Amino acid sequence: MAMAEAAGVGQLGGAAAATLLTALFLAVVFRYQRRPRGVPTAEGTPAPADGCAVVPDREGSAAGDGLTDVIIVGAGVAGSALAYTLGKDGRRVHVIERDLTEPDRIVGELLQPGGYLKLIELGLQDCVDEIDAQRILGYALFKDGKDTKLPYPLEKFDKDVAGRSFHNGRFIQRMREKSASLPNIQLEQGTVTSLLEENGTVKGVQYKNKSGEELKAYAPLTIVCDGCFSNLRRVLCSPTVDVPSCFVGLVLENCNLPHPNHGHVVLANPSPILFYPISSTEVRCLVDVPGQKVPSIASGEMAKYLKTVVAPQIPPEIYDSFVAAIEKGSIRTMPNKSMPAAPHPTPGALLMGDAFNMRHPLTGGGMTVALSDIVVLRNLLKPLRNLHDASSLCKYLESFYTLRKPVASTINTLAGALYKVFSASASPDKARDEMRQACFDYLSLGGVCSDGPISLLSGLNPRPLTLVAHFFAVAIFGVGRLMLPLPSPKRMWIGARLISGACGIIFPIIKAEGVRQMFFPATVPAYYRAPPEAEF
């Protein structure tokens, strides 16, 4: 009995010492962290006196007849938001979307608070109204019967600022309607089959309209936003698409989540399960299945997998609704894609949204990245009177790829790293299990240990150094628990493997994102690129 009490005291002391060690590490990192440099934008450049950022060119040009300034391929979240933003600045925009009926997807349903702030900045915040969108105030994390609540750090923001969850299709239709309400935006249903190039410069697109008629459209700038299944991206970038897993989607009806207005993440085996409300009566469930193959829905293998493997691991408050959703049979799947941005700067064209850059959807960061990119692009284009000098415009817009990096890369890296930490190892791996447990316990500490990571996940404070600091603080916290109260050769070996595993998770992701652009964007010449001269 005395030995057991001594062991318990030792474990408690070890945890306390590990926490103190982690706190010292964070204090040292943040003591020397430099404040982020202001991102140069084109906001300071005076707009034309008439308030319009475009001077009509009726004399014709190599890019077309002067009736359209920008062609946007795709009217999803990125395409619709971009069309409205450019249209509001006076650009004449032609949007070509394959299918203008309401989309029905199982992802793109959670907008983080950082994304909502960008929505406000673009004047699109009313697009979450009248669609039964739900306010999201944070996350709840579940593991082995325990749970911890992780609220968003929203104290410094207006009371309206929070996450939003909704039916993806309803949100997109609202943005399409708002875009189409501007007289200088033409929204057309059609399928773009190719980009029109001349001497290495994109002049426009070839597409089939709703009637099947082959047409060509011309503009000085074509922006491709045709989503994760883009058939045009290969012309404009070097895509390296990874599919680490698939989501299996269900809708739970009249389900009361344990923590209302929170996203729920269950650290299950073999990988996480997500729950979040998408209306006042519906909860979305996304079960992550590692790999590119999932059990067959038609044969009943999927239903059996969900009932026997997944159901026993979910919180008891959700169990009955989960089983009822399986029996209802509306099971859908979606591949989870990851693709670092690797653009080929091309005169006359630009990539945006999931066609350009993807990350694992576990953290719900895709829409935040897309909306942030639109803000950056809007600021760059605002001072330009016209867009007809494709070569000069292309060189100028190289700054877009650098200016977007700190925010986009932080969210991308966090998504990839968290997915790997939250997923159980395929084979028994004590170090990987320790990292997973350390992450849960670290976030459960509260204070800076939860506020820091959640501010990153929410897009409220997307700083790369903060991400790296907290990631390795989790690793140090895990090693500290192993070493205390008394280290042993076995514990030291597991600790070394834990640190090695942490490095093996985050460093390849950072390398793919670009170390220099992510951490030192001010050292990239394109960071300071000025708008082209008087002809604009």
C-alpha positions as CSV (number, residue, x, y, z in Angstrom):
1,M,0.0,0.0,0.0
2,A,2.8,2.4,0.9
3,M,4.6,1.5,-2.3
4,A,1.5,2.2,-4.3
5,E,1.0,5.6,-2.6
6,A,4.7,6.4,-3.2
7,A,4.3,5.5,-6.9
8,G,1.2,7.7,-7.2
9,V,3.0,10.6,-5.6
10,G,5.9,10.0,-7.9
11,Q,3.7,10.1,-11.0
12,L,2.0,13.3,-9.7
13,G,5.3,14.9,-9.1
14,G,6.5,13.8,-12.5
15,A,3.6,15.3,-14.2
16,A,4.1,18.6,-12.3
17,A,7.7,18.7,-13.2
18,A,7.0,17.9,-16.8
19,T,4.5,20.8,-16.9
20,L,7.0,23.1,-15.3
21,L,9.7,22.0,-17.9
22,T,7.2,22.7,-20.7
23,A,6.3,26.1,-19.3
24,L,10.0,27.1,-19.1
25,F,10.4,26.0,-22.8
26,L,7.5,28.1,-23.9
27,A,8.7,31.1,-21.9
28,V,12.1,30.9,-23.6
29,V,10.6,30.6,-27.1
30,F,8.1,33.4,-26.7
31,R,10.6,35.6,-25.0
32,Y,12.7,35.7,-28.2
33,Q,9.9,35.5,-30.7
34,R,10.0,38.6,-32.8
35,R,6.7,40.4,-33.5
36,P,5.5,39.6,-37.0
37,R,6.4,42.2,-39.6
38,G,3.6,44.1,-41.2
39,V,2.6,42.6,-44.5
40,P,2.9,45.1,-47.2
41,T,-0.3,45.6,-49.1
42,A,-1.6,47.8,-51.8
43,E,-4.0,49.5,-49.4
44,G,-1.9,52.7,-49.3
45,T,-2.1,53.3,-53.1
46,P,-4.8,55.9,-54.0
47,A,-7.8,54.6,-55.9
48,P,-9.0,56.4,-59.1
49,A,-11.0,59.5,-58.4
50,D,-14.2,57.9,-59.5
51,G,-13.9,55.1,-56.9
52,C,-13.6,52.4,-59.6
53,A,-10.4,50.3,-59.8
54,V,-10.8,49.7,-63.6
55,V,-10.6,52.0,-66.6
56,P,-12.6,50.5,-69.4
57,D,-10.5,49.6,-72.5
58,R,-12.7,49.8,-75.5
59,E,-9.9,49.8,-78.1
60,G,-9.4,46.1,-77.8
61,S,-6.2,44.3,-76.7
62,A,-4.4,41.0,-77.0
63,A,-6.4,39.7,-74.0
64,G,-9.8,40.2,-75.5
65,D,-12.5,42.8,-76.4
66,G,-12.2,44.8,-73.1
67,L,-15.6,43.7,-71.9
68,T,-14.3,41.4,-69.2
69,D,-11.5,42.0,-66.7
70,V,-11.3,38.7,-64.9
71,I,-12.6,35.2,-65.7
72,I,-13.1,33.0,-62.7
73,V,-13.4,29.2,-63.2
74,G,-15.6,27.8,-60.5
75,A,-18.1,29.3,-58.1
76,G,-17.5,27.3,-54.9
77,V,-16.4,29.1,-51.7
78,A,-13.3,30.6,-53.2
79,G,-14.7,31.4,-56.6
80,S,-17.9,33.0,-55.3
81,A,-16.1,35.1,-52.6
82,L,-13.5,36.2,-55.1
83,A,-16.1,37.2,-57.7
84,Y,-17.9,39.4,-55.2
85,T,-14.7,40.9,-53.9
86,L,-13.4,41.9,-57.4
87,G,-16.8,42.9,-58.5
88,K,-17.2,45.2,-55.5
89,D,-13.9,46.9,-56.5
90,G,-15.3,47.6,-60.0
91,R,-13.9,44.7,-62.0
92,R,-16.0,43.2,-64.7
93,V,-16.1,39.5,-63.8
94,H,-17.2,36.4,-65.8
95,V,-17.7,33.4,-63.6
96,I,-18.1,30.0,-65.2
97,E,-19.3,27.2,-62.9
98,R,-19.9,23.6,-64.0
99,D,-23.1,23.2,-61.9
100,L,-25.1,26.1,-60.4
101,T,-27.5,23.9,-58.4
102,E,-27.0,23.7,-54.7
103,P,-23.9,21.5,-53.9
104,D,-24.3,18.6,-51.5
105,R,-21.0,17.9,-49.8
106,I,-19.8,16.4,-46.5
107,V,-16.9,18.8,-46.0
108,G,-16.5,22.6,-46.1
109,E,-19.1,22.9,-43.4
110,L,-17.1,24.4,-40.6
111,L,-15.8,28.0,-40.8
112,Q,-13.2,28.8,-38.1
113,P,-13.4,32.2,-36.3
114,G,-10.4,33.4,-38.3
115,G,-12.3,32.6,-41.5
116,Y,-15.3,34.5,-40.2
117,L,-13.2,37.6,-39.6
118,K,-12.0,37.3,-43.3
119,L,-15.7,37.0,-44.3
120,I,-16.4,40.3,-42.5
121,E,-13.4,41.9,-44.1
122,L,-14.8,41.0,-47.5
123,G,-18.3,42.1,-46.7
124,L,-19.8,38.6,-46.9
125,Q,-20.7,37.9,-43.3
126,D,-24.4,38.0,-44.1
127,C,-23.9,34.8,-46.1
128,V,-24.1,32.8,-42.9
129,D,-27.5,34.3,-42.1
130,E,-30.8,32.6,-42.9
131,I,-29.2,29.2,-43.5
132,D,-29.6,27.9,-40.0
133,A,-25.9,28.2,-39.3
134,Q,-24.7,27.3,-35.8
135,R,-22.2,29.3,-33.7
136,I,-19.2,27.3,-32.7
137,L,-17.3,28.4,-29.6
138,G,-14.6,25.8,-29.4
139,Y,-13.8,22.1,-29.3
140,A,-14.3,19.2,-27.0
141,L,-11.6,16.5,-27.1
142,F,-12.4,12.9,-26.1
143,K,-9.9,10.0,-25.3
144,D,-10.4,6.8,-23.4
145,G,-13.5,7.9,-21.6
146,K,-12.1,11.3,-20.6
147,D,-12.9,14.7,-22.2
148,T,-11.6,18.2,-22.1
149,K,-13.2,21.4,-23.3
150,L,-11.1,23.8,-25.5
151,P,-12.8,27.2,-26.0
152,Y,-11.7,29.6,-28.7
153,P,-9.9,32.6,-27.2
154,L,-12.5,35.1,-28.3
155,E,-12.3,37.6,-25.4
156,K,-10.7,40.4,-27.4
157,F,-13.2,40.2,-30.3
158,D,-16.8,41.4,-30.8
159,K,-19.5,39.0,-29.5
160,D,-20.5,38.1,-33.0
161,V,-17.1,36.6,-33.8
162,A,-17.2,32.8,-33.5
163,G,-16.9,29.8,-35.7
164,R,-19.9,28.9,-37.9
165,S,-21.1,25.5,-39.1
166,F,-23.7,25.0,-41.8
167,H,-24.7,23.0,-44.8
168,N,-22.0,23.7,-47.3
169,G,-24.4,24.0,-50.2
170,R,-26.6,26.6,-48.5
171,F,-23.5,28.8,-47.7
172,I,-22.3,28.6,-51.3
173,Q,-25.7,29.4,-52.8
174,R,-25.9,32.5,-50.5
175,M,-22.5,33.7,-51.8
176,R,-23.4,33.0,-55.4
177,E,-26.6,35.0,-55.0
178,K,-24.7,37.9,-53.5
179,S,-22.1,37.9,-56.3
180,A,-24.8,37.7,-59.0
181,S,-26.5,40.7,-57.5
182,L,-23.7,43.0,-58.7
183,P,-24.3,44.3,-62.2
184,N,-20.7,43.8,-63.4
185,I,-20.6,40.1,-62.5
186,Q,-21.8,37.5,-65.0
187,L,-22.5,34.1,-63.5
188,E,-22.8,31.4,-66.1
189,Q,-23.2,27.6,-66.0
190,G,-20.6,25.9,-68.2
191,T,-17.7,23.4,-68.1
192,V,-14.3,24.8,-68.8
193,T,-12.4,22.3,-70.9
194,S,-9.1,24.2,-71.4
195,L,-7.2,27.4,-71.0
196,L,-6.5,29.4,-74.1
197,E,-2.8,30.1,-74.4
198,E,-0.7,32.2,-76.9
199,N,3.1,32.4,-76.6
200,G,3.0,31.2,-73.0
201,T,0.3,33.7,-71.9
202,V,-3.2,32.6,-70.9
203,K,-5.7,34.7,-72.9
204,G,-9.0,33.1,-71.6
205,V,-10.8,29.8,-71.5
206,Q,-12.7,27.4,-73.8
207,Y,-15.9,26.0,-72.4
208,K,-19.2,24.3,-73.1
209,N,-22.2,26.2,-71.9
210,K,-25.4,24.7,-70.5
211,S,-26.7,23.9,-74.0
212,G,-23.5,22.1,-74.9
213,E,-22.3,24.8,-77.2
214,E,-18.5,25.2,-77.5
215,L,-17.5,28.8,-76.6
216,K,-14.4,30.9,-75.9
217,A,-14.1,33.7,-73.4
218,Y,-11.3,36.1,-73.1
219,A,-10.0,38.3,-70.3
220,P,-6.6,39.8,-69.2
221,L,-6.6,37.6,-66.1
222,T,-8.1,34.1,-65.6
223,I,-8.3,32.7,-62.0
224,V,-8.9,29.0,-61.7
225,C,-10.9,28.0,-58.6
226,D,-12.3,24.7,-59.8
227,G,-11.8,22.8,-56.5
228,C,-10.0,19.7,-55.2
229,F,-10.8,17.7,-58.4
230,S,-9.4,20.5,-60.7
231,N,-8.6,19.4,-64.2
232,L,-6.8,22.6,-65.0
233,R,-4.3,22.8,-62.2
234,R,-1.5,20.8,-64.0
235,V,-1.1,23.7,-66.4
236,L,-0.4,26.2,-63.6
237,C,1.4,24.2,-60.9
238,S,3.2,21.0,-60.1
239,P,0.7,19.1,-58.0
240,T,1.8,16.5,-55.5
241,V,-1.5,15.2,-54.2
242,D,-1.5,12.9,-51.2
243,V,-4.6,11.0,-50.0
244,P,-3.8,9.9,-46.4
245,S,-7.4,8.9,-45.6
246,C,-11.1,9.2,-46.4
247,F,-14.0,10.6,-44.5
248,V,-17.1,8.6,-44.0
249,G,-20.0,11.0,-43.5
250,L,-23.3,10.6,-41.7
251,V,-26.0,13.1,-40.5
252,L,-27.3,12.5,-37.0
253,E,-30.8,13.9,-36.4
254,N,-32.1,15.3,-33.1
255,C,-28.8,14.5,-31.4
256,N,-27.7,16.4,-28.3
257,L,-23.9,16.8,-28.3
258,P,-22.3,16.6,-24.8
259,H,-21.0,20.2,-25.3
260,P,-23.4,22.4,-27.2
261,N,-21.9,24.8,-29.8
262,H,-18.6,22.9,-29.9
263,G,-16.9,20.7,-32.4
264,H,-16.2,17.2,-30.9
265,V,-13.1,15.3,-31.7
266,V,-12.8,11.7,-30.5
267,L,-9.3,10.3,-30.5
268,A,-10.4,6.8,-31.6
269,N,-8.5,3.9,-33.1
270,P,-7.3,3.9,-35.8
271,S,-8.0,7.7,-36.4
272,P,-10.2,10.6,-35.3
273,I,-13.9,10.9,-35.4
274,L,-15.6,14.4,-35.7
275,F,-19.0,15.6,-34.7
276,Y,-20.3,19.2,-35.2
277,P,-23.8,20.7,-35.7
278,I,-24.7,21.8,-39.3
279,S,-28.2,23.0,-38.4
280,S,-30.5,23.3,-35.4
281,T,-31.6,19.7,-35.8
282,E,-28.6,17.9,-37.5
283,V,-25.1,16.9,-36.5
284,R,-22.5,16.0,-39.0
285,C,-20.3,12.9,-38.2
286,L,-17.1,12.4,-40.1
287,V,-15.3,9.1,-39.4
288,D,-11.7,9.1,-40.7
289,V,-10.6,5.9,-42.3
290,P,-6.9,5.7,-43.1
291,G,-5.8,4.9,-46.6
292,Q,-7.5,5.3,-49.9
293,K,-9.8,2.2,-49.7
294,V,-12.9,2.1,-47.5
295,P,-15.2,-0.8,-46.7
296,S,-18.0,-1.2,-49.3
297,I,-21.2,0.6,-48.7
298,A,-23.2,-1.5,-51.1
299,S,-22.2,-4.8,-49.6
300,G,-22.9,-3.7,-46.0
301,E,-19.3,-3.9,-45.0
302,M,-19.2,-0.2,-44.2
303,A,-22.3,-0.4,-41.9
304,K,-20.7,-3.4,-40.1
305,Y,-17.4,-1.5,-39.7
306,L,-19.2,1.6,-38.2
307,K,-21.2,-0.5,-35.8
308,T,-18.5,-2.9,-34.6
309,V,-15.3,-0.7,-34.7
310,V,-16.4,2.9,-34.5
311,A,-19.6,2.9,-32.4
312,P,-18.0,1.5,-29.2
313,Q,-15.5,4.3,-29.2
314,I,-17.9,7.3,-29.4
315,P,-19.4,9.1,-26.3
316,P,-22.4,7.3,-24.9
317,E,-24.6,10.5,-25.3
318,I,-24.2,10.2,-29.1
319,Y,-24.3,6.4,-29.4
320,D,-28.1,5.9,-30.2
321,S,-28.2,8.7,-32.8
322,F,-25.0,7.3,-34.4
323,V,-26.5,3.8,-34.8
324,A,-29.8,5.2,-36.0
325,A,-27.9,7.2,-38.7
326,I,-26.1,4.0,-39.8
327,E,-29.4,2.1,-40.1
328,K,-30.9,5.0,-42.1
329,G,-28.3,4.2,-44.7
330,S,-27.3,7.7,-45.9
331,I,-23.6,7.0,-45.7
332,R,-21.2,8.9,-48.0
333,T,-17.5,9.0,-48.5
334,M,-14.9,11.7,-49.5
335,P,-11.2,11.4,-50.1
336,N,-9.1,13.6,-47.8
337,K,-6.5,15.3,-50.0
338,S,-3.3,17.2,-49.2
339,M,-1.4,19.2,-51.7
340,P,1.3,21.9,-51.0
341,A,1.2,25.0,-53.2
342,A,3.7,24.6,-56.0
343,P,2.7,27.3,-58.6
344,H,4.2,27.9,-62.0
345,P,3.8,31.7,-62.3
346,T,2.0,32.0,-65.7
347,P,1.2,35.3,-67.4
348,G,-2.6,35.8,-67.5
349,A,-3.5,33.1,-65.0
350,L,-3.6,32.4,-61.3
351,L,-4.7,29.4,-59.1
352,M,-6.8,29.8,-55.9
353,G,-8.7,27.6,-53.4
354,D,-8.4,23.8,-53.3
355,A,-7.3,23.8,-56.9
356,F,-4.1,25.5,-55.6
357,N,-3.5,24.2,-52.1
358,M,-5.1,21.6,-49.9
359,R,-4.6,20.3,-46.4
360,H,-6.2,17.5,-44.3
361,P,-9.7,18.7,-43.4
362,L,-9.4,17.5,-39.8
363,T,-8.9,21.1,-38.5
364,G,-11.5,22.7,-40.8
365,G,-8.9,25.3,-42.1
366,G,-9.6,25.2,-45.9
367,M,-12.1,28.0,-46.1
368,T,-10.0,30.2,-43.8
369,V,-7.0,29.8,-46.1
370,A,-9.1,30.5,-49.2
371,L,-10.7,33.7,-47.7
372,S,-7.3,34.9,-46.4
373,D,-5.8,34.4,-49.9
374,I,-8.6,36.4,-51.4
375,V,-7.9,39.3,-49.0
376,V,-4.2,39.2,-50.0
377,L,-5.1,39.2,-53.8
378,R,-7.6,41.9,-53.5
379,N,-5.1,44.2,-51.8
380,L,-2.6,43.5,-54.5
381,L,-5.0,44.2,-57.4
382,K,-6.7,47.2,-55.9
383,P,-4.3,49.9,-57.2
384,L,-4.2,48.5,-60.8
385,R,-6.2,50.4,-63.3
386,N,-6.2,47.6,-65.9
387,L,-4.7,44.2,-66.2
388,H,-3.6,44.0,-69.8
389,D,0.2,43.8,-69.4
390,A,0.3,40.1,-68.6
391,S,4.0,39.8,-68.2
392,S,4.3,42.8,-65.7
393,L,1.2,41.6,-63.9
394,C,2.6,38.1,-63.5
395,K,5.8,39.3,-62.1
396,Y,4.0,41.6,-59.6
397,L,1.6,38.8,-58.5
398,E,4.5,36.6,-57.6
399,S,4.3,38.5,-54.3
400,F,0.9,36.8,-53.7
401,Y,2.7,33.5,-53.2
402,T,5.0,34.9,-50.6
403,L,2.5,37.2,-48.8
404,R,0.0,34.3,-48.3
405,K,2.6,31.9,-46.9
406,P,2.7,32.6,-43.1
407,V,-1.0,32.2,-42.6
408,A,-1.6,29.4,-45.2
409,S,1.5,27.4,-44.2
410,T,0.7,27.6,-40.5
411,I,-2.9,26.2,-41.0
412,N,-1.6,23.6,-43.5
413,T,1.2,22.4,-41.2
414,L,-1.1,22.3,-38.2
415,A,-3.6,20.2,-40.1
416,G,-1.0,17.7,-41.3
417,A,0.8,17.4,-38.0
418,L,-2.4,17.1,-35.8
419,Y,-3.8,14.4,-38.1
420,K,-0.6,12.3,-37.6
421,V,-0.5,12.9,-33.8
422,F,-4.2,12.2,-33.4
423,S,-4.1,8.9,-35.4
424,A,-3.0,5.7,-33.7
425,S,0.0,3.9,-35.1
426,A,-0.7,1.1,-37.5
427,S,1.6,-1.2,-35.5
428,P,2.1,-1.0,-31.7
429,D,4.4,2.0,-31.1
430,K,4.9,3.1,-27.5
431,A,6.5,6.4,-28.5
432,R,3.7,7.3,-30.9
433,D,1.1,6.4,-28.2
434,E,3.0,8.6,-25.7
435,M,2.9,11.5,-28.1
436,R,-0.8,11.1,-28.6
437,Q,-1.5,11.0,-24.9
438,A,0.9,13.9,-24.2
439,C,-1.0,16.0,-26.7
440,F,-4.4,15.3,-25.0
441,D,-2.9,16.0,-21.5
442,Y,-1.1,19.1,-22.7
443,L,-4.3,20.6,-24.1
444,S,-6.1,19.6,-20.9
445,L,-3.8,21.8,-18.9
446,G,-5.6,24.9,-20.1
447,G,-4.2,28.4,-20.1
448,V,-1.5,29.0,-22.6
449,C,-1.2,25.3,-23.3
450,S,-4.8,25.2,-24.8
451,D,-5.2,28.9,-25.8
452,G,-2.1,28.8,-28.0
453,P,-2.9,25.7,-30.1
454,I,-6.6,26.6,-30.3
455,S,-5.7,30.2,-31.5
456,L,-3.7,28.5,-34.3
457,L,-6.4,26.1,-35.2
458,S,-9.1,28.8,-35.2
459,G,-7.0,31.0,-37.6
460,L,-7.0,33.8,-35.0
461,N,-3.2,33.7,-34.5
462,P,-1.7,31.8,-37.4
463,R,2.0,32.4,-36.6
464,P,4.5,29.7,-37.7
465,L,6.9,30.0,-34.8
466,T,4.0,29.7,-32.3
467,L,3.0,26.5,-34.0
468,V,6.5,25.0,-33.8
469,A,6.9,26.1,-30.2
470,H,3.7,24.4,-29.1
471,F,4.3,21.3,-31.1
472,F,7.7,20.7,-29.5
473,A,6.3,21.8,-26.1
474,V,4.0,18.8,-26.4
475,A,6.9,16.5,-27.2
476,I,9.0,17.9,-24.3
477,F,6.0,17.5,-22.0
478,G,5.7,13.9,-23.1
479,V,9.4,13.2,-22.5
480,G,9.3,15.0,-19.2
481,R,6.6,12.6,-18.0
482,L,8.6,9.6,-19.1
483,M,11.8,10.8,-17.4
484,L,10.2,11.6,-14.0
485,P,10.3,10.7,-11.2
486,L,13.2,8.3,-12.2
487,P,14.5,7.7,-15.8
488,S,15.3,4.2,-17.0
489,P,17.1,3.1,-20.2
490,K,13.7,2.0,-21.6
491,R,12.0,5.3,-20.8
492,M,15.0,7.2,-22.2
493,W,14.8,5.2,-25.4
494,I,11.0,5.9,-25.7
495,G,11.6,9.6,-25.1
496,A,14.3,9.7,-27.8
497,R,12.0,8.0,-30.2
498,L,9.2,10.4,-29.2
499,I,11.4,13.5,-30.1
500,S,12.5,11.8,-33.3
501,G,8.9,11.0,-34.2
502,A,7.9,14.5,-33.6
503,C,10.6,15.8,-35.9
504,G,9.6,13.2,-38.5
505,I,6.1,14.5,-38.4
506,I,6.5,18.2,-38.7
507,F,9.8,18.8,-40.6
508,P,8.7,17.2,-43.9
509,I,5.5,19.2,-43.8
510,I,7.4,22.5,-43.2
511,K,9.9,21.6,-46.0
512,A,7.0,21.0,-48.4
513,E,5.5,24.4,-47.5
514,G,8.9,26.2,-47.9
515,V,11.0,27.1,-44.8
516,R,12.1,30.5,-46.1
517,Q,8.6,31.7,-47.2
518,M,7.0,30.3,-44.1
519,F,9.4,31.7,-41.5
520,F,11.3,34.4,-43.2
521,P,9.0,35.9,-45.9
522,A,10.7,39.3,-45.7
523,T,13.9,37.8,-47.1
524,V,12.1,36.8,-50.3
525,P,12.5,39.5,-53.0
526,A,8.9,39.1,-54.2
527,Y,7.7,40.3,-50.7
528,Y,8.6,43.8,-51.6
529,R,7.3,43.8,-55.2
530,A,5.7,47.1,-56.2
531,P,2.7,47.5,-58.5
532,P,3.7,48.0,-62.2
533,E,4.2,51.5,-63.4
534,A,2.0,54.1,-65.0
535,E,0.4,52.0,-67.7
536,F,-1.7,50.5,-64.9
